[in-house]
């Protein structure tokens, strides 16, 4: 059947001389794999440029349940990005986040709330001028809400260690090594409870941001089996750290 849905491009792979295989996180059907015939041809109405990482699309698709490879009939860019492609910090961040989403979003799992969060966050990033260096950290923590392991609240006394395995703050360090010290725990809590408007006000140094990134990625690896290594993190660190 033919359906209209919004989509977020996660990954593309060249297929034959003129076509693409594209992973798109759709609002209606979750993550789907599409064959886009002729996308790399000059005469094609559906252009290769439509399928850059994290591009927001309006799609008309042919969808059949349990079919591994779906087809796109029409694709139009919903919200053109103005600064992401020209800003090295933002374009690097987009590559990193697209790899994160490829590792964390599963085929066929639709979640309209998560779709809305991702799309609105990308639009914010495109407009953001200050606090860009915190955006990927903010995004990773807020994504935990939809993945099911967002940290529980910090105790009132603010004297706590974050247990990465349990996703909770404890007054004493746990017996295992997968926990954060007090300072890093406080910074994680601060980031977890920030809103987009707060990012420009944060004032963490490069070393603290790097520690947070490593801690959050370890948190993901603990809670998402098979996630593996994020290759683009090294490029991200070269740009931001």
Phi, psi and omega per residue, in radians:
X1 nan 2.717 3.127
X2 -1.647 2.333 -3.126
X3 -2.362 2.676 2.959
X4 -1.824 2.322 3.130
X5 -2.687 2.694 2.983
X6 -1.507 2.700 -3.115
X7 -2.578 2.738 3.082
X8 -2.170 2.085 -3.097
X9 -1.248 2.266 3.093
X10 -1.872 -0.617 -3.038
X11 -2.843 2.568 3.034
X12 -2.304 2.630 3.140
X13 -2.402 2.298 3.112
X14 -1.129 2.421 3.138
X15 -2.409 2.074 -3.047
X16 1.068 -2.901 -3.064
X17 -1.323 -0.466 -2.996
X18 -2.241 -0.107 -2.986
X19 -1.918 2.974 3.124
X20 -2.315 2.631 2.858
X21 -1.933 2.189 -2.982
X22 -2.206 2.356 2.996
X23 -1.638 2.134 -3.120
X24 -2.275 2.277 3.040
X25 -1.532 1.927 -3.056
X26 -1.749 2.693 3.140
X27 -1.210 -0.635 -3.064
X28 -1.528 -0.643 -2.952
X29 -2.083 0.095 -3.079
X30 1.240 -2.675 -3.117
X31 -1.271 2.212 3.136
X32 -2.333 2.708 3.091
X33 -1.902 2.218 -3.063
X34 -2.117 2.448 2.937
X35 -1.639 2.131 3.133
X36 -1.965 1.727 -3.076
X37 -1.267 2.336 3.050
X38 1.270 0.193 -3.072
X39 -1.088 -0.451 -3.117
X40 -1.689 0.141 3.094
X41 -1.587 2.503 -3.114
X42 -1.125 -0.443 -3.081
X43 -1.585 -0.082 -3.062
X44 -1.248 2.432 3.076
X45 -1.305 -0.474 3.097
X46 -1.759 1.863 -2.970
X47 -1.536 2.687 3.047
X48 -0.994 -0.610 -3.115
X49 -1.122 -0.319 3.090
X50 -1.219 -0.304 -2.944
X51 -2.021 0.598 3.003
X52 -1.337 2.693 -3.054
X53 -0.923 2.270 3.065
X54 1.138 0.354 2.979
X55 -1.155 2.417 3.119
X56 -1.641 2.191 -3.027
X57 -2.180 2.597 2.831
X58 -1.725 2.185 -3.018
X59 -2.122 2.569 2.845
X60 -2.040 2.079 -2.993
X61 -2.247 2.685 2.925
X62 -1.614 2.126 -3.090
X63 -2.191 2.206 3.047
X64 -2.199 2.228 -3.121
X65 -1.039 2.471 3.081
X66 1.173 0.159 3.068
X67 -1.575 2.279 -3.056
X68 -1.271 -0.574 -3.083
X69 -2.113 1.976 3.133
X70 -1.682 3.081 -3.109
X71 -2.273 2.552 3.109
X72 -1.814 2.271 3.082
X73 -1.614 -0.768 -3.137
X74 -2.460 2.609 3.081
X75 -2.589 2.214 3.080
X76 -2.289 2.483 3.111
X77 -1.236 2.169 -3.090
X78 -1.313 -0.952 -3.087
X79 -2.233 1.703 3.132
X80 -1.070 2.411 3.076
X81 -1.537 2.447 -3.085
X82 -1.871 -0.564 -3.074
X83 -1.970 -0.357 -3.027
X84 -1.064 -0.761 -3.083
X85 -1.252 -0.446 -3.066
X86 -1.742 -0.220 -3.128
X87 -1.771 1.986 -3.067
X88 -1.007 -0.690 -3.138
X89 -1.066 -0.802 -3.076
X90 -1.267 -0.722 -3.130
X91 -1.155 -0.642 3.072
X92 -1.141 -0.725 3.128
X93 -1.098 -0.696 3.132
X94 -1.104 -0.721 3.085
X95 -1.075 -0.747 3.118
X96 -1.100 -0.837 -3.087
X97 -1.206 -0.575 3.094
X98 -1.155 -0.630 3.086
X99 -1.198 -0.704 3.076
X100 -1.015 -0.830 -3.110
X101 -1.145 -0.637 3.085
X102 -1.082 -0.554 -3.093
X103 -1.517 -0.293 -3.009
X104 -1.978 -0.402 -3.133
X105 -1.669 2.312 -3.073
X106 -1.774 2.667 -3.131
X107 -0.950 2.309 2.971
X108 1.319 0.135 -3.140
X109 -1.717 1.722 -3.138
X110 -1.433 2.420 3.105
X111 -2.623 1.700 -3.042
X112 -1.120 -0.562 3.116
X113 -1.176 -0.742 3.108
X114 -1.175 -0.681 3.094
X115 -1.036 -0.786 -3.142
X116 -1.106 -0.699 3.118
X117 -1.095 -0.826 -3.099
X118 -1.109 -0.836 -3.081
X119 -1.136 -0.751 3.137
X120 -1.190 -0.614 3.113
X121 -1.128 -0.703 3.130
X122 -1.155 -0.681 3.098
X123 -1.135 -0.644 3.081
X124 -1.138 -0.790 3.135
X125 -1.004 -0.720 -3.117
X126 -1.094 -0.588 -3.126
X127 -1.565 -0.308 -3.006
X128 -1.157 2.351 3.099
X129 -1.987 -0.650 3.140
X130 -1.997 2.567 3.115
X131 1.391 0.270 -3.128
X132 -1.025 -0.596 -3.067
X133 -1.164 -0.194 3.111
X134 -1.789 -0.162 -2.953
X135 -1.065 -0.791 -3.085
X136 -1.126 -0.603 3.099
X137 -1.179 -0.798 3.086
X138 -1.019 -0.828 -3.105
X139 -1.063 -0.800 -3.124
X140 -1.057 -0.741 -3.126
X141 -1.206 -0.741 3.133
X142 -1.201 -0.546 3.095
X143 -1.089 -0.506 3.113
X144 -1.005 -0.505 3.114
X145 -1.017 -0.773 -3.054
X146 -1.461 -0.369 3.110
X147 -1.543 -0.210 2.998
X148 1.688 0.262 3.115
X149 -2.425 0.734 3.067
X150 -1.182 2.386 -3.088
X151 -1.041 2.495 3.043
X152 -1.290 2.833 -3.008
X153 -1.062 2.639 3.088
X154 -1.351 2.419 3.084
X155 -1.024 2.754 -3.032
X156 -1.077 -0.547 -3.075
X157 -1.371 -0.080 3.112
X158 1.055 0.200 3.118
X159 -1.824 1.602 -3.003
X160 -2.652 2.784 3.042
X161 -2.007 2.378 3.136
X162 -1.568 2.136 3.119
X163 -1.526 1.901 -3.091
X164 -1.163 -0.535 -3.118
X165 -1.268 -0.718 -3.060
X166 -1.654 -0.269 -3.119
X167 1.230 0.528 -3.100
X168 -2.339 2.799 3.041
X169 -1.661 2.381 -3.132
X170 -2.206 2.640 -3.103
X171 -1.273 -0.407 3.103
X172 -2.164 2.605 3.123
X173 -1.121 2.385 3.100
X174 -1.149 2.882 -3.074
X175 -1.275 -0.337 -3.141
X176 -1.614 2.870 -3.053
X177 -1.394 -0.205 -3.034
X178 -1.478 1.218 3.080
X179 -2.589 2.855 -3.129
X180 -1.822 2.627 3.074
X181 -1.258 3.080 -3.023
X182 -1.102 -0.782 -3.109
X183 -1.105 -0.780 3.135
X184 -1.189 -0.610 3.087
X185 -1.099 -0.743 3.109
X186 -1.113 -0.732 3.117
X187 -1.128 -0.676 3.093
X188 -1.111 -0.743 3.119
X189 -1.109 -0.730 3.104
X190 -1.036 -0.795 -3.137
X191 -1.159 -0.727 -3.099
X192 -1.079 -0.551 -3.074
X193 -1.774 0.164 3.088
X194 -1.414 2.740 2.984
X195 -1.968 2.941 -3.103
X196 -0.980 -0.643 -3.117
X197 -1.158 -0.306 -3.096
X198 -1.516 -0.260 -2.986
X199 -1.077 -0.638 -3.129
X200 -1.203 -0.277 -3.093
X201 -1.644 -0.209 -3.112
X202 -1.227 2.597 -3.088
X203 -2.455 1.058 3.087
X204 -1.732 2.396 3.130
X205 -1.249 2.980 -3.112
X206 -1.009 -0.741 -3.111
X207 -1.109 -0.736 3.128
X208 -1.166 -0.676 3.107
X209 -1.157 -0.681 3.111
X210 -1.137 -0.713 3.085
X211 -1.093 -0.720 3.112
X212 -1.113 -0.760 3.139
X213 -1.065 -0.816 3.122
X214 -1.073 -0.706 -3.135
X215 -1.152 -0.750 -3.118
X216 -1.170 -0.705 3.114
X217 -1.139 -0.664 3.059
X218 -1.124 -0.701 3.089
X219 -1.016 -0.781 3.094
X220 -1.084 -0.804 -3.093
X221 -1.111 -0.588 3.110
X222 -1.205 -0.676 -3.018
X223 -1.666 -0.194 3.120
X224 -2.165 1.696 -3.111
X225 -1.103 2.414 3.105
X226 1.421 0.137 -3.123
X227 -1.148 -0.683 3.084
X228 1.260 -2.866 -3.079
X229 -1.481 2.461 3.052
X230 -1.658 1.855 -3.010
X231 -1.164 -0.642 -3.043
X232 -1.306 -0.111 -3.123
X233 -1.118 -0.540 3.140
X234 -1.176 -0.677 3.080
X235 -1.155 -0.725 3.113
X236 -1.011 -0.779 -3.115
X237 -1.175 -0.594 3.091
X238 -1.095 -0.622 -3.107
X239 -1.396 -0.700 -2.988
X240 -1.791 -0.370 -3.006
X241 -2.140 nan nan
